[in-house]
Amino acid sequence: MCGVCGCGDDSQTTRKHVHVFAQPAPRVIQLELDILSKNNLFAAENRRQFQEQAVLALNLVSSPGSGKTTLLVETIQSLQADYAIAVIEGDQQTSCDAERIRATGVPAIQINTGKGCHLEADRIGQAWQNLQSCSPDMLFIENVGNLVCPSGFDLGEAHKVVILSVTEGEDKPLKYPDMFHAADLMLLNKIDLLPYLDFDVERCLAYARQVNPALQILLVSAKTAEGMPAWLDWIKRQRLELKPSVEVL
């Protein structure tokens, strides 16, 4: 269960109303603040380590079925000749996605959250301790498929990248505004399917910019590679900005 939003918790549905209101709201709010405050401390330490070691950490977030893992596999295969890459995979159960990532030859650690609906910074820090020996230039964190809870949990990443597929509907940015507001980049994925769908691209982009005017947006297809060069160039630019400068004597 998510300590902040209560995802997966239906225990109150069987209680009498008097029990529901027995706990004052301020205590619930304080619990939320405590959870996020603790997470933010771990996230700050993760971020310090990533910056100190010039590791570009990207937090990939989306709803289930957006094509996030396929996109990540294609991204790794395009970059791994020039960069050392590591991956942290988040899912409630199974190691299927981590196995797909390892098949590319890069190290991947699977985090299973059970009933949890998002990754948290302390688990990322623990996984990172086992990946540092690989000396990666880039760390991709594939979060649990969810457009709600991951928006509120900083993992220490440099950027959140939200992936939306054209099979999901153009109104997702309005339905889940916190996620699109928290992201720095949106990838509109599976654009190869547009000829077969009733999806208004311009309306989707307008909704996304309505929620977050500063949001960068790229249209991509992991299947056909359309738009992938722009995505790869974006990653390389972010990595370059993190690389320590070398003074010439």
C-alpha positions in Angstrom: 0.0 0.0 0.0 1.2 3.5 -0.8 1.6 5.4 2.5 0.6 8.7 0.8 -2.3 7.9 -1.5 -3.5 4.6 0.0 -3.4 2.7 -3.3 -4.4 -0.9 -2.8 -6.0 -0.3 0.5 -9.7 -1.1 0.5 -9.9 -1.9 4.2 -12.1 1.1 5.0 -14.9 0.0 2.7 -15.9 -2.6 5.3 -15.8 -0.2 8.3 -18.6 1.7 9.9 -18.5 5.5 9.3 -17.8 6.2 12.9 -14.5 4.3 12.6 -13.5 6.2 9.4 -13.6 9.5 11.2 -12.0 8.3 14.4 -8.6 9.4 13.2 -8.3 13.2 12.8 -7.2 14.5 9.4 -4.1 16.3 10.7 -2.6 13.0 11.8 -3.1 11.6 8.2 -1.5 14.8 6.8 1.4 14.5 9.2 1.9 10.8 8.2 2.1 11.9 4.5 4.6 14.6 5.3 6.7 12.2 7.3 6.8 9.7 4.5 7.8 12.2 1.9 10.3 13.9 4.1 12.1 10.7 4.8 12.1 9.8 1.1 13.5 13.2 0.2 16.4 12.7 2.5 17.4 9.5 0.7 16.7 11.2 -2.6 19.1 14.0 -1.8 21.8 11.6 -0.9 21.2 9.6 -4.2 21.4 12.9 -6.1 24.6 13.9 -4.4 26.3 10.6 -5.3 25.0 10.7 -8.9 26.3 14.3 -9.4 29.6 13.6 -7.7 30.2 10.6 -10.0 28.8 12.4 -13.1 26.1 9.7 -13.6 23.0 10.8 -15.5 20.1 9.3 -13.7 16.7 9.3 -15.5 13.4 8.2 -13.9 11.2 6.7 -16.6 7.5 6.9 -15.6 4.3 5.8 -17.4 1.2 3.8 -17.1 1.4 0.1 -17.8 1.6 -0.8 -21.5 3.1 2.4 -22.8 6.0 0.6 -24.4 8.5 1.8 -21.7 10.6 -1.3 -21.6 10.8 -1.7 -25.4 11.8 1.9 -25.7 14.4 1.4 -23.0 15.9 -1.6 -24.7 16.1 0.2 -28.0 17.7 3.2 -26.2 20.3 1.0 -24.6 21.2 -0.7 -27.8 21.8 2.6 -29.5 23.9 4.1 -26.7 25.9 1.2 -25.1 28.8 1.3 -27.6 29.6 4.8 -26.3 28.4 4.8 -22.7 28.4 2.5 -19.7 24.8 2.0 -18.8 23.0 0.5 -15.8 19.3 -0.1 -15.1 17.1 -0.4 -12.0 13.8 -2.0 -12.8 10.7 -1.5 -10.7 7.7 -3.8 -10.8 5.2 -5.2 -8.3 6.1 -8.8 -9.2 8.4 -10.8 -11.6 11.8 -10.0 -13.1 10.6 -10.2 -16.7 11.7 -6.6 -17.6 15.1 -6.9 -15.9 15.7 -10.1 -17.9 15.0 -8.2 -21.1 17.4 -5.5 -20.1 20.2 -8.0 -19.1 19.8 -9.6 -22.6 21.3 -6.4 -24.0 24.4 -7.0 -21.9 24.0 -4.2 -19.4 23.6 -4.8 -15.6 20.1 -4.5 -14.3 18.7 -4.8 -10.8 15.1 -5.8 -10.2 13.1 -4.2 -7.4 9.8 -5.8 -6.7 7.5 -3.6 -4.6 4.8 -6.2 -3.9 1.6 -4.2 -3.2 3.6 -0.9 -3.5 2.7 1.3 -6.4 6.0 3.2 -6.9 9.7 3.1 -6.2 11.2 4.9 -3.3 14.6 6.6 -2.9 16.0 4.3 -0.2 15.5 1.2 -2.4 17.2 3.1 -5.3 20.1 3.9 -3.0 20.4 0.2 -2.0 20.4 -0.9 -5.6 22.9 1.7 -6.6 25.4 0.4 -4.1 25.4 -2.8 -6.2 25.8 -1.0 -9.5 28.6 1.5 -8.7 31.3 -1.1 -9.4 30.2 -1.0 -13.1 31.1 2.7 -13.2 28.1 3.7 -15.3 27.8 6.9 -17.2 24.0 6.6 -17.2 21.5 5.1 -14.9 18.0 4.4 -16.2 15.3 3.8 -13.5 12.2 2.2 -14.9 9.5 3.0 -12.4 6.4 0.9 -11.6 3.7 1.4 -14.2 1.6 4.1 -12.6 0.8 7.7 -13.5 -0.2 8.7 -9.9 2.2 7.8 -7.0 5.6 8.0 -8.7 5.0 11.7 -9.4 5.4 12.6 -5.7 8.5 10.5 -4.9 11.8 12.0 -5.8 14.4 9.2 -6.4 17.4 11.6 -6.8 17.1 11.5 -10.6 18.3 14.4 -12.8 15.0 14.2 -14.7 11.7 12.5 -14.8 10.7 11.4 -18.3 7.0 10.6 -18.7 6.1 8.2 -21.5 2.6 8.3 -23.0 1.5 6.1 -25.8 -1.0 7.0 -28.5 -3.1 4.0 -27.5 -3.9 5.6 -24.2 -5.9 8.6 -25.1 -4.9 12.3 -25.6 -6.5 13.4 -22.3 -4.0 11.6 -20.0 -2.1 14.9 -19.1 -5.3 16.4 -17.8 -6.4 13.3 -15.9 -3.0 12.8 -14.2 -1.6 16.4 -14.1 0.9 15.8 -11.2 2.9 13.4 -13.2 3.1 15.6 -16.3 3.9 18.7 -14.1 6.7 16.8 -12.4 8.3 15.6 -15.7 10.9 17.5 -17.7 10.4 15.6 -20.9 7.4 13.7 -22.4 7.8 11.0 -25.0 4.7 10.4 -27.1 5.4 6.8 -28.0 4.0 4.3 -30.5 3.4 6.9 -33.2 3.7 4.2 -35.8 0.1 3.3 -34.8 -1.4 6.7 -35.5 -2.9 5.7 -38.9 -4.9 3.1 -37.1 -6.2 5.1 -34.1 -8.5 8.0 -33.4 -5.9 10.1 -31.6 -5.5 13.8 -31.8 -1.8 14.5 -31.4 -2.1 18.3 -31.3 -4.8 18.2 -28.6 -2.6 15.8 -26.5 0.4 18.2 -26.8 -1.8 21.2 -25.9 -3.1 19.4 -22.8 0.4 18.5 -21.8 1.6 22.1 -22.2 -1.5 23.4 -20.4 -0.4 21.3 -17.4 3.3 22.1 -17.8 4.3 24.9 -20.1 8.0 24.1 -19.7 7.5 20.4 -20.7 9.7 19.3 -23.6 7.9 16.9 -25.9 9.3 14.4 -28.4 7.3 12.0 -30.7 8.9 8.6 -31.0 8.4 5.0 -32.1 10.6 2.3 -30.6 9.4 -0.1 -33.3 10.2 2.0 -36.4 12.9 4.2 -34.7 11.0 7.3 -35.9 12.0 10.2 -33.6 14.6 8.1 -31.7 17.6 10.2 -32.8 16.1 13.3 -31.1 15.5 11.3 -27.9 19.1 10.0 -28.0 20.5 13.5 -28.6 18.5 14.8 -25.6 20.1 12.1 -23.4 23.6 12.9 -24.7 23.1 16.6 -24.0 22.0 15.9 -20.4 25.0 13.6 -19.9 27.4 16.2 -21.3 26.1 18.8 -18.9 26.9 16.5 -15.9 30.4 15.6 -17.1 33.0 17.4 -15.0 35.0 20.0 -16.9 38.7 19.4 -17.4 41.0 22.4 -16.9 43.8 22.7 -19.5 47.0 23.8 -17.8 
